[in-house]
Amino acid sequence: AQKGADMTATVSLPLRQAVDGATVKIQTASGKSVTAKVPAGVSDGQKIRIAGKGHPGLNGGPAGDIIVTVHVEPHPVFEVQGKDVYVNVPVSFPEAALGATVEVPTLAGHTVRVKIPAGSSTDKILRVRGKGLTAKGTAGDMYVRLKVVVPTRLSDDARKTVELFAKATDDADPRADFIRMAKV
């Protein structure tokens, strides 16, 4: 008796289904349709074995397995790295400059209030403990990456205010060390 050969298949899941788990139909290369349970918390590129659903065995041997490679589709808001979740949060210039508290969605479907420190810039990362994925009893963290959004159109009053701000801060050079660092 000889075990049957393994088959391979690929399945693509939205992030929410990968986090929560899902039941999917898989079409094998031989045209066979198999239903499989994808466990909660599966990550991109992870392989799942479906025992006994591959090619039949020889001389009464057991059937092979199906090895399923899971592809997790990108999400427009969340990015998962291990148990940690990253989220890009748009903030206005006043919120970044003066500080603010904003509502941020979590992968679990709730929101959390996150305090933005005054003087924050784009790509500043703030950590929210315990709001990532939960696996093996421990929760990962959520990392909030700030993205300062500048309005594309300004009213005359807003333009005048920005010009006043520019004059009041003309001694602050955001590229002061930039040229020096480029030469290193």
PALUM-579496 format. One record per residue: residue number from 1; x, y, z of N, C-alpha, C in turn. Coordinates in steps of 0.05 Angstrom, whole numbers. Layout:
N
<seq NUM neast X nnorth Y nup Z caeast X canorth Y caup Z ceast X cnorth Y cup Z>
...
! end
This chain:
184
<seq 1 neast 17 nnorth -24 nup 0 caeast 0 canorth 0 caup 0 ceast 18 cnorth 25 cup 0>
<seq 2 neast 9 nnorth 45 nup -15 caeast 24 canorth 69 caup -17 ceast 6 cnorth 93 cup -15>
<seq 3 neast 14 nnorth 113 nup 1 caeast -3 canorth 137 caup 4 ceast -4 cnorth 152 cup -22>
<seq 4 neast -28 nnorth 164 nup -28 caeast -32 canorth 179 caup -52 ceast -16 cnorth 205 cup -51>
<seq 5 neast -12 nnorth 217 nup -75 caeast 4 canorth 242 caup -77 ceast -13 cnorth 265 cup -66>
<seq 6 neast 2 nnorth 284 nup -55 caeast -11 canorth 309 caup -45 ceast -18 cnorth 327 cup -69>
<seq 7 neast -39 nnorth 343 nup -65 caeast -47 canorth 363 caup -85 ceast -41 cnorth 390 cup -72>
<seq 8 neast -39 nnorth 410 nup -89 caeast -36 canorth 437 caup -79 ceast -59 cnorth 455 cup -89>
<seq 9 neast -66 nnorth 475 nup -74 caeast -87 canorth 494 caup -82 ceast -80 cnorth 520 cup -68>
<seq 10 neast -93 nnorth 541 nup -78 caeast -90 canorth 568 caup -67 ceast -117 cnorth 580 cup -63>
<seq 11 neast -120 nnorth 594 nup -40 caeast -145 canorth 608 caup -35 ceast -138 cnorth 636 cup -26>
<seq 12 neast -155 nnorth 655 nup -35 caeast -151 canorth 683 caup -28 ceast -174 cnorth 692 cup -11>
<seq 13 neast -167 nnorth 705 nup 12 caeast -187 canorth 713 caup 32 ceast -185 cnorth 743 cup 38>
<seq 14 neast -207 nnorth 757 nup 42 caeast -206 canorth 784 caup 52 ceast -194 cnorth 783 cup 81>
<seq 15 neast -182 nnorth 804 nup 90 caeast -169 canorth 805 caup 116 ceast -189 cnorth 797 cup 138>
<seq 16 neast -213 nnorth 808 nup 138 caeast -233 canorth 801 caup 159 ceast -237 cnorth 771 cup 161>
<seq 17 neast -240 nnorth 757 nup 139 caeast -244 canorth 728 caup 140 ceast -219 cnorth 714 cup 150>
<seq 18 neast -196 nnorth 724 nup 143 caeast -171 canorth 712 caup 153 ceast -169 cnorth 715 cup 183>
<seq 19 neast -178 nnorth 738 nup 194 caeast -177 canorth 743 caup 223 ceast -198 cnorth 726 cup 237>
<seq 20 neast -222 nnorth 724 nup 226 caeast -244 canorth 710 caup 240 ceast -245 cnorth 680 cup 234>
<seq 21 neast -232 nnorth 672 nup 212 caeast -235 canorth 644 caup 203 ceast -258 cnorth 642 cup 183>
<seq 22 neast -257 nnorth 622 nup 166 caeast -277 canorth 620 caup 145 ceast -278 cnorth 591 cup 135>
<seq 23 neast -301 nnorth 585 nup 123 caeast -303 canorth 560 caup 108 ceast -303 cnorth 567 cup 79>
<seq 24 neast -286 nnorth 554 nup 63 caeast -282 canorth 561 caup 35 ceast -285 cnorth 536 cup 18>
<seq 25 neast -292 nnorth 540 nup -7 caeast -292 canorth 519 caup -27 ceast -267 cnorth 521 cup -43>
<seq 26 neast -253 nnorth 499 nup -46 caeast -228 canorth 499 caup -61 ceast -231 cnorth 481 cup -85>
<seq 27 neast -222 nnorth 492 nup -108 caeast -223 canorth 477 caup -133 ceast -194 cnorth 467 cup -137>
<seq 28 neast -190 nnorth 441 nup -138 caeast -163 canorth 430 caup -142 ceast -157 cnorth 430 cup -172>
<seq 29 neast -132 nnorth 425 nup -178 caeast -123 canorth 424 caup -206 ceast -137 cnorth 402 cup -222>
<seq 30 neast -145 nnorth 381 nup -208 caeast -159 canorth 359 caup -222 ceast -189 cnorth 364 cup -225>
<seq 31 neast -198 nnorth 388 nup -216 caeast -226 canorth 395 caup -219 ceast -244 cnorth 387 cup -195>
<seq 32 neast -231 nnorth 375 nup -175 caeast -246 canorth 366 caup -152 ceast -252 cnorth 391 cup -134>
<seq 33 neast -276 nnorth 392 nup -123 caeast -284 canorth 414 caup -105 ceast -285 cnorth 404 cup -77>
<seq 34 neast -271 nnorth 418 nup -59 caeast -269 canorth 409 caup -31 ceast -276 cnorth 433 cup -13>
<seq 35 neast -291 nnorth 428 nup 8 caeast -296 canorth 449 caup 28 ceast -276 cnorth 447 cup 50>
<seq 36 neast -264 nnorth 470 nup 58 caeast -244 canorth 470 caup 79 ceast -249 cnorth 492 cup 99>
<seq 37 neast -242 nnorth 487 nup 123 caeast -244 canorth 507 caup 145 ceast -217 cnorth 520 cup 148>
<seq 38 neast -216 nnorth 546 nup 144 caeast -192 canorth 562 caup 148 ceast -193 cnorth 573 cup 177>
<seq 39 neast -173 nnorth 566 nup 193 caeast -174 canorth 575 caup 221 ceast -171 cnorth 605 cup 224>
<seq 40 neast -182 nnorth 615 nup 246 caeast -180 canorth 644 caup 252 ceast -151 cnorth 651 cup 256>
<seq 41 neast -143 nnorth 675 nup 247 caeast -116 canorth 684 caup 251 ceast -96 cnorth 675 cup 231>
<seq 42 neast -105 nnorth 664 nup 209 caeast -87 canorth 654 caup 188 ceast -72 cnorth 678 cup 176>
<seq 43 neast -47 nnorth 674 nup 169 caeast -31 canorth 696 caup 158 ceast -25 cnorth 691 cup 128>
<seq 44 neast -18 nnorth 712 nup 114 caeast -12 canorth 711 caup 86 ceast 11 cnorth 691 cup 81>
<seq 45 neast 7 nnorth 673 nup 62 caeast 28 canorth 654 caup 55 ceast 28 cnorth 628 cup 72>
<seq 46 neast 11 nnorth 628 nup 93 caeast 9 canorth 604 caup 110 ceast -3 cnorth 581 cup 94>
<seq 47 neast 7 nnorth 557 nup 100 caeast -3 canorth 533 caup 87 ceast -20 cnorth 517 cup 107>
<seq 48 neast -43 nnorth 506 nup 96 caeast -61 canorth 490 caup 112 ceast -63 cnorth 463 cup 99>
<seq 49 neast -63 nnorth 442 nup 115 caeast -65 canorth 415 caup 104 ceast -93 cnorth 404 cup 108>
<seq 50 neast -105 nnorth 394 nup 86 caeast -131 canorth 381 caup 88 ceast -125 cnorth 351 cup 84>
<seq 51 neast -126 nnorth 337 nup 106 caeast -118 canorth 309 caup 105 ceast -137 cnorth 291 cup 90>
<seq 52 neast -126 nnorth 273 nup 74 caeast -142 canorth 252 caup 60 ceast -158 cnorth 261 cup 37>
<seq 53 neast -154 nnorth 285 nup 27 caeast -170 canorth 294 caup 4 ceast -154 cnorth 297 cup -22>
<seq 54 neast -129 nnorth 287 nup -21 caeast -112 canorth 289 caup -45 ceast -117 cnorth 266 cup -64>
<seq 55 neast -96 nnorth 259 nup -79 caeast -98 canorth 236 caup -98 ceast -102 cnorth 210 cup -83>
<seq 56 neast -118 nnorth 192 nup -95 caeast -123 canorth 166 caup -81 ceast -97 cnorth 150 cup -78>
<seq 57 neast -96 nnorth 134 nup -57 caeast -73 canorth 117 caup -52 ceast -71 cnorth 93 cup -71>
<seq 58 neast -49 nnorth 80 nup -72 caeast -45 canorth 57 caup -89 ceast -46 cnorth 32 cup -72>
<seq 59 neast -58 nnorth 11 nup -83 caeast -60 canorth -15 caup -70 ceast -72 cnorth -13 cup -42>
<seq 60 neast -93 nnorth 3 nup -40 caeast -108 canorth 6 caup -15 ceast -95 cnorth 26 cup 5>
<seq 61 neast -76 nnorth 41 nup -4 caeast -63 canorth 61 caup 14 ceast -81 cnorth 85 cup 18>
<seq 62 neast -75 nnorth 101 nup 38 caeast -91 canorth 124 caup 44 ceast -88 cnorth 146 cup 22>
<seq 63 neast -108 nnorth 162 nup 20 caeast -107 canorth 184 caup 0 ceast -87 cnorth 205 cup 10>
<seq 64 neast -76 nnorth 220 nup -9 caeast -58 canorth 242 caup -2 ceast -73 cnorth 265 cup 10>
<seq 65 neast -59 nnorth 287 nup 15 caeast -71 canorth 310 caup 27 ceast -73 cnorth 333 cup 6>
<seq 66 neast -87 nnorth 353 nup 13 caeast -87 canorth 378 caup -3 ceast -73 cnorth 399 cup 14>
<seq 67 neast -53 nnorth 411 nup 2 caeast -38 canorth 432 caup 16 ceast -48 cnorth 458 cup 4>
<seq 68 neast -61 nnorth 474 nup 21 caeast -74 canorth 499 caup 12 ceast -56 cnorth 523 cup 22>
<seq 69 neast -48 nnorth 539 nup 3 caeast -33 canorth 564 caup 9 ceast -54 cnorth 586 cup 11>
<seq 70 neast -54 nnorth 600 nup 33 caeast -73 canorth 622 caup 38 ceast -61 cnorth 649 cup 30>
<seq 71 neast -75 nnorth 664 nup 14 caeast -66 canorth 691 caup 7 ceast -87 cnorth 710 cup 20>
<seq 72 neast -77 nnorth 728 nup 37 caeast -94 canorth 747 caup 51 ceast -93 cnorth 773 cup 34>
<seq 73 neast -117 nnorth 781 nup 25 caeast -119 canorth 805 caup 8 ceast -113 cnorth 830 cup 25>
<seq 74 neast -100 nnorth 850 nup 13 caeast -95 canorth 875 caup 27 ceast -122 cnorth 889 cup 35>
<seq 75 neast -122 nnorth 901 nup 58 caeast -145 canorth 916 caup 68 ceast -140 cnorth 946 cup 64>
<seq 76 neast -160 nnorth 962 nup 58 caeast -156 canorth 990 caup 53 ceast -147 cnorth 1006 cup 78>
<seq 77 neast -152 nnorth 995 nup 102 caeast -146 canorth 1009 caup 127 ceast -125 cnorth 995 cup 144>
<seq 78 neast -128 nnorth 969 nup 147 caeast -112 canorth 954 caup 166 ceast -90 cnorth 938 cup 152>
<seq 79 neast -68 nnorth 934 nup 166 caeast -46 canorth 917 caup 157 ceast -38 cnorth 900 cup 181>
<seq 80 neast -36 nnorth 874 nup 177 caeast -29 canorth 856 caup 199 ceast -1 cnorth 846 cup 196>
<seq 81 neast 14 nnorth 848 nup 218 caeast 41 canorth 837 caup 219 ceast 43 cnorth 820 cup 244>
<seq 82 neast 42 nnorth 794 nup 241 caeast 41 canorth 776 caup 264 ceast 15 cnorth 781 cup 279>
<seq 83 neast 18 nnorth 787 nup 305 caeast -6 canorth 793 caup 322 ceast -12 cnorth 823 cup 323>
<seq 84 neast 6 nnorth 839 nup 311 caeast 3 canorth 868 caup 312 ceast -13 cnorth 878 cup 288>
<seq 85 neast -28 nnorth 899 nup 292 caeast -44 canorth 912 caup 271 ceast -35 cnorth 940 cup 267>
<seq 86 neast -31 nnorth 948 nup 242 caeast -23 canorth 976 caup 236 ceast -46 cnorth 989 cup 221>
<seq 87 neast -51 nnorth 1014 nup 228 caeast -73 canorth 1029 caup 215 ceast -63 cnorth 1057 cup 209>
<seq 88 neast -67 nnorth 1066 nup 184 caeast -60 canorth 1094 caup 176 ceast -84 cnorth 1111 cup 182>
<seq 89 neast -80 nnorth 1132 nup 199 caeast -102 canorth 1149 caup 207 ceast -98 cnorth 1177 cup 196>
<seq 90 neast -116 nnorth 1186 nup 179 caeast -114 canorth 1214 caup 169 ceast -121 cnorth 1234 cup 192>
<seq 91 neast -103 nnorth 1254 nup 195 caeast -108 canorth 1275 caup 214 ceast -104 cnorth 1302 cup 200>
<seq 92 neast -118 nnorth 1322 nup 210 caeast -115 canorth 1349 caup 198 ceast -90 cnorth 1362 cup 209>
<seq 93 neast -81 nnorth 1383 nup 195 caeast -58 canorth 1398 caup 205 ceast -62 cnorth 1409 cup 233>
<seq 94 neast -86 nnorth 1421 nup 239 caeast -90 canorth 1431 caup 266 ceast -88 cnorth 1409 cup 287>
<seq 95 neast -100 nnorth 1385 nup 281 caeast -98 canorth 1363 caup 300 ceast -69 cnorth 1355 cup 305>
<seq 96 neast -53 nnorth 1354 nup 284 caeast -25 canorth 1346 caup 287 ceast -9 cnorth 1368 cup 301>
<seq 97 neast -14 nnorth 1393 nup 294 caeast 2 canorth 1415 caup 306 ceast -6 cnorth 1420 cup 335>
<seq 98 neast -31 nnorth 1420 nup 341 caeast -41 canorth 1428 caup 367 ceast -46 cnorth 1404 cup 386>
<seq 99 neast -48 nnorth 1380 nup 375 caeast -55 canorth 1357 caup 390 ceast -85 cnorth 1353 cup 390>
<seq 100 neast -94 nnorth 1329 nup 393 caeast -123 canorth 1323 caup 393 ceast -127 cnorth 1295 cup 402>
<seq 101 neast -152 nnorth 1288 nup 407 caeast -160 canorth 1261 caup 413 ceast -179 cnorth 1252 cup 390>
<seq 102 neast -173 nnorth 1230 nup 377 caeast -189 canorth 1221 caup 354 ceast -198 cnorth 1193 cup 358>
<seq 103 neast -220 nnorth 1186 nup 345 caeast -231 canorth 1159 caup 345 ceast -217 cnorth 1143 cup 323>
<seq 104 neast -207 nnorth 1119 nup 330 caeast -193 canorth 1102 caup 311 ceast -207 cnorth 1075 cup 311>
<seq 105 neast -214 nnorth 1064 nup 287 caeast -227 canorth 1038 caup 286 ceast -207 cnorth 1016 cup 293>
<seq 106 neast -217 nnorth 994 nup 305 caeast -201 canorth 971 caup 310 ceast -209 cnorth 948 cup 291>
<seq 107 neast -193 nnorth 928 nup 289 caeast -199 canorth 905 caup 272 ceast -223 cnorth 890 cup 283>
<seq 108 neast -228 nnorth 892 nup 309 caeast -251 canorth 878 caup 322 ceast -277 cnorth 892 cup 316>
<seq 109 neast -277 nnorth 916 nup 304 caeast -301 canorth 930 caup 297 ceast -309 cnorth 952 cup 316>
<seq 110 neast -293 nnorth 956 nup 337 caeast -298 canorth 977 caup 356 ceast -281 cnorth 1002 cup 349>
<seq 111 neast -283 nnorth 1022 nup 365 caeast -265 canorth 1045 caup 362 ceast -251 cnorth 1050 cup 388>
<seq 112 neast -228 nnorth 1062 nup 387 caeast -213 canorth 1070 caup 411 ceast -206 cnorth 1099 cup 408>
<seq 113 neast -204 nnorth 1113 nup 430 caeast -196 canorth 1142 caup 430 ceast -166 cnorth 1142 cup 433>
<seq 114 neast -153 nnorth 1156 nup 414 caeast -124 canorth 1158 caup 414 ceast -116 cnorth 1188 cup 416>
<seq 115 neast -98 nnorth 1193 nup 435 caeast -89 canorth 1221 caup 439 ceast -65 cnorth 1226 cup 421>
<seq 116 neast -68 nnorth 1247 nup 404 caeast -46 canorth 1255 caup 386 ceast -31 cnorth 1277 cup 400>
<seq 117 neast -5 nnorth 1273 nup 405 caeast 10 canorth 1294 caup 418 ceast 14 cnorth 1319 cup 400>
<seq 118 neast 15 nnorth 1342 nup 412 caeast 20 canorth 1367 caup 396 ceast 47 cnorth 1364 cup 382>
<seq 119 neast 48 nnorth 1375 nup 358 caeast 73 canorth 1374 caup 343 ceast 79 cnorth 1348 cup 329>
<seq 120 neast 58 nnorth 1332 nup 324 caeast 61 canorth 1307 caup 310 ceast 64 cnorth 1311 cup 280>
<seq 121 neast 78 nnorth 1293 nup 267 caeast 82 canorth 1295 caup 238 ceast 72 cnorth 1269 cup 225>
<seq 122 neast 71 nnorth 1270 nup 199 caeast 64 canorth 1246 caup 184 ceast 83 cnorth 1223 cup 191>
<seq 123 neast 73 nnorth 1199 nup 193 caeast 87 canorth 1174 caup 199 ceast 95 cnorth 1171 cup 228>
<seq 124 neast 87 nnorth 1190 nup 245 caeast 90 canorth 1185 caup 274 ceast 73 cnorth 1161 cup 281>
<seq 125 neast 84 nnorth 1143 nup 297 caeast 70 canorth 1119 caup 305 ceast 63 cnorth 1119 cup 335>
<seq 126 neast 38 nnorth 1114 nup 341 caeast 28 canorth 1113 caup 368 ceast 19 cnorth 1085 cup 374>
<seq 127 neast 26 nnorth 1074 nup 397 caeast 18 canorth 1046 caup 403 ceast -6 cnorth 1045 cup 422>
<seq 128 neast -25 nnorth 1028 nup 415 caeast -48 canorth 1022 caup 431 ceast -46 cnorth 993 cup 440>
<seq 129 neast -39 nnorth 989 nup 465 caeast -34 canorth 961 caup 475 ceast -59 cnorth 944 cup 475>
<seq 130 neast -55 nnorth 919 nup 467 caeast -76 canorth 899 caup 469 ceast -98 cnorth 901 cup 449>
<seq 131 neast -96 nnorth 917 nup 428 caeast -117 canorth 920 caup 408 ceast -110 cnorth 907 cup 381>
<seq 132 neast -90 nnorth 890 nup 381 caeast -83 canorth 875 caup 357 ceast -98 cnorth 849 cup 356>
<seq 133 neast -86 nnorth 828 nup 344 caeast -99 canorth 802 caup 342 ceast -93 cnorth 786 cup 368>
<seq 134 neast -112 nnorth 770 nup 375 caeast -108 canorth 753 caup 399 ceast -102 cnorth 724 cup 389>
<seq 135 neast -80 nnorth 714 nup 398 caeast -72 canorth 686 caup 391 ceast -59 cnorth 674 cup 415>
<seq 136 neast -67 nnorth 649 nup 421 caeast -55 canorth 634 caup 444 ceast -58 cnorth 650 cup 470>
<seq 137 neast -81 nnorth 664 nup 473 caeast -86 canorth 678 caup 498 ceast -74 cnorth 705 cup 501>
<seq 138 neast -57 nnorth 713 nup 483 caeast -45 canorth 740 caup 486 ceast -53 cnorth 757 cup 462>
<seq 139 neast -56 nnorth 783 nup 467 caeast -64 canorth 801 caup 446 ceast -40 cnorth 817 cup 437>
<seq 140 neast -39 nnorth 822 nup 411 caeast -19 canorth 840 caup 399 ceast -27 cnorth 869 cup 404>
<seq 141 neast -12 nnorth 887 nup 393 caeast -18 canorth 915 caup 396 ceast -27 cnorth 927 cup 369>
<seq 142 neast -40 nnorth 950 nup 371 caeast -48 canorth 965 caup 347 ceast -29 cnorth 989 cup 346>
<seq 143 neast -18 nnorth 993 nup 322 caeast 0 canorth 1016 caup 318 ceast -14 cnorth 1036 cup 299>
<seq 144 neast -18 nnorth 1060 nup 309 caeast -32 canorth 1081 caup 294 ceast -10 cnorth 1098 cup 281>
<seq 145 neast -10 nnorth 1098 nup 254 caeast 9 canorth 1114 caup 239 ceast -6 cnorth 1139 cup 229>
<seq 146 neast 4 nnorth 1162 nup 238 caeast -10 canorth 1187 caup 230 ceast -3 cnorth 1196 cup 202>
<seq 147 neast -23 nnorth 1205 nup 188 caeast -20 canorth 1216 caup 161 ceast -33 cnorth 1243 cup 160>
<seq 148 neast -16 nnorth 1264 nup 160 caeast -27 canorth 1291 caup 160 ceast -37 cnorth 1298 cup 133>
<seq 149 neast -63 nnorth 1306 nup 132 caeast -76 canorth 1312 caup 107 ceast -80 cnorth 1342 cup 105>
<seq 150 neast -70 nnorth 1353 nup 83 caeast -72 canorth 1382 caup 78 ceast -95 cnorth 1386 cup 58>
<seq 151 neast -113 nnorth 1405 nup 64 caeast -135 canorth 1410 caup 45 ceast -125 cnorth 1418 cup 17>
<seq 152 neast -139 nnorth 1409 nup -3 caeast -131 canorth 1416 caup -30 ceast -141 cnorth 1444 cup -38>
<seq 153 neast -162 nnorth 1453 nup -25 caeast -172 canorth 1480 caup -31 ceast -175 cnorth 1495 cup -5>
<seq 154 neast -166 nnorth 1520 nup -5 caeast -168 canorth 1537 caup 18 ceast -185 cnorth 1561 cup 12>
<seq 155 neast -201 nnorth 1569 nup 31 caeast -217 canorth 1594 caup 28 ceast -197 cnorth 1617 cup 31>
<seq 156 neast -205 nnorth 1641 nup 24 caeast -188 canorth 1664 caup 26 ceast -179 cnorth 1668 cup 55>
<seq 157 neast -197 nnorth 1665 nup 74 caeast -190 canorth 1668 caup 102 ceast -170 cnorth 1647 cup 111>
<seq 158 neast -175 nnorth 1622 nup 102 caeast -156 canorth 1601 caup 110 ceast -128 cnorth 1606 cup 98>
<seq 159 neast -128 nnorth 1615 nup 73 caeast -102 canorth 1621 caup 60 ceast -87 cnorth 1643 cup 75>
<seq 160 neast -101 nnorth 1664 nup 82 caeast -89 canorth 1686 caup 97 ceast -78 cnorth 1676 cup 124>
<seq 161 neast -93 nnorth 1659 nup 137 caeast -84 canorth 1648 caup 163 ceast -59 cnorth 1631 cup 160>
<seq 162 neast -58 nnorth 1614 nup 139 caeast -34 canorth 1598 caup 134 ceast -11 cnorth 1616 cup 127>
<seq 163 neast -15 nnorth 1637 nup 112 caeast 7 canorth 1656 caup 106 ceast 17 cnorth 1669 cup 132>
<seq 164 neast -1 nnorth 1677 nup 150 caeast 7 canorth 1688 caup 176 ceast 23 cnorth 1667 cup 192>
<seq 165 neast 14 nnorth 1642 nup 191 caeast 28 canorth 1621 caup 205 ceast 56 cnorth 1617 cup 193>
<seq 166 neast 59 nnorth 1618 nup 167 caeast 85 canorth 1615 caup 153 ceast 104 cnorth 1637 cup 162>
<seq 167 neast 94 nnorth 1662 nup 163 caeast 111 canorth 1684 caup 172 ceast 119 cnorth 1681 cup 201>
<seq 168 neast 101 nnorth 1671 nup 218 caeast 106 canorth 1668 caup 246 ceast 126 cnorth 1646 cup 252>
<seq 169 neast 128 nnorth 1627 nup 234 caeast 146 canorth 1604 caup 238 ceast 168 cnorth 1603 cup 217>
<seq 170 neast 175 nnorth 1625 nup 204 caeast 195 canorth 1625 caup 182 ceast 223 cnorth 1617 cup 192>
<seq 171 neast 228 nnorth 1618 nup 218 caeast 255 canorth 1610 caup 228 ceast 257 cnorth 1580 cup 232>
<seq 172 neast 235 nnorth 1565 nup 230 caeast 235 canorth 1536 caup 233 ceast 239 cnorth 1523 cup 206>
<seq 173 neast 262 nnorth 1511 nup 201 caeast 268 canorth 1499 caup 176 ceast 264 cnorth 1469 cup 178>
<seq 174 neast 244 nnorth 1458 nup 165 caeast 239 canorth 1429 caup 167 ceast 261 cnorth 1412 cup 154>
<seq 175 neast 277 nnorth 1424 nup 137 caeast 298 canorth 1410 caup 123 ceast 326 cnorth 1417 cup 133>
<seq 176 neast 328 nnorth 1427 nup 157 caeast 353 canorth 1437 caup 168 ceast 375 cnorth 1416 cup 166>
<seq 177 neast 370 nnorth 1391 nup 174 caeast 390 canorth 1370 caup 173 ceast 388 cnorth 1353 cup 149>
<seq 178 neast 369 nnorth 1358 nup 132 caeast 364 canorth 1341 caup 109 ceast 387 cnorth 1340 cup 90>
<seq 179 neast 398 nnorth 1363 nup 82 caeast 420 canorth 1364 caup 63 ceast 445 cnorth 1351 cup 75>
<seq 180 neast 450 nnorth 1357 nup 101 caeast 473 canorth 1345 caup 114 ceast 471 cnorth 1314 cup 116>
<seq 181 neast 447 nnorth 1304 nup 121 caeast 443 canorth 1275 caup 123 ceast 446 cnorth 1262 cup 96>
<seq 182 neast 439 nnorth 1276 nup 75 caeast 441 canorth 1265 caup 48 ceast 470 cnorth 1261 cup 39>
<seq 183 neast 488 nnorth 1276 nup 51 caeast 517 canorth 1274 caup 44 ceast 531 cnorth 1252 cup 59>
<seq 184 neast 519 nnorth 1241 nup 79 caeast 532 canorth 1220 caup 95 ceast 534 cnorth 1194 cup 80>
! end
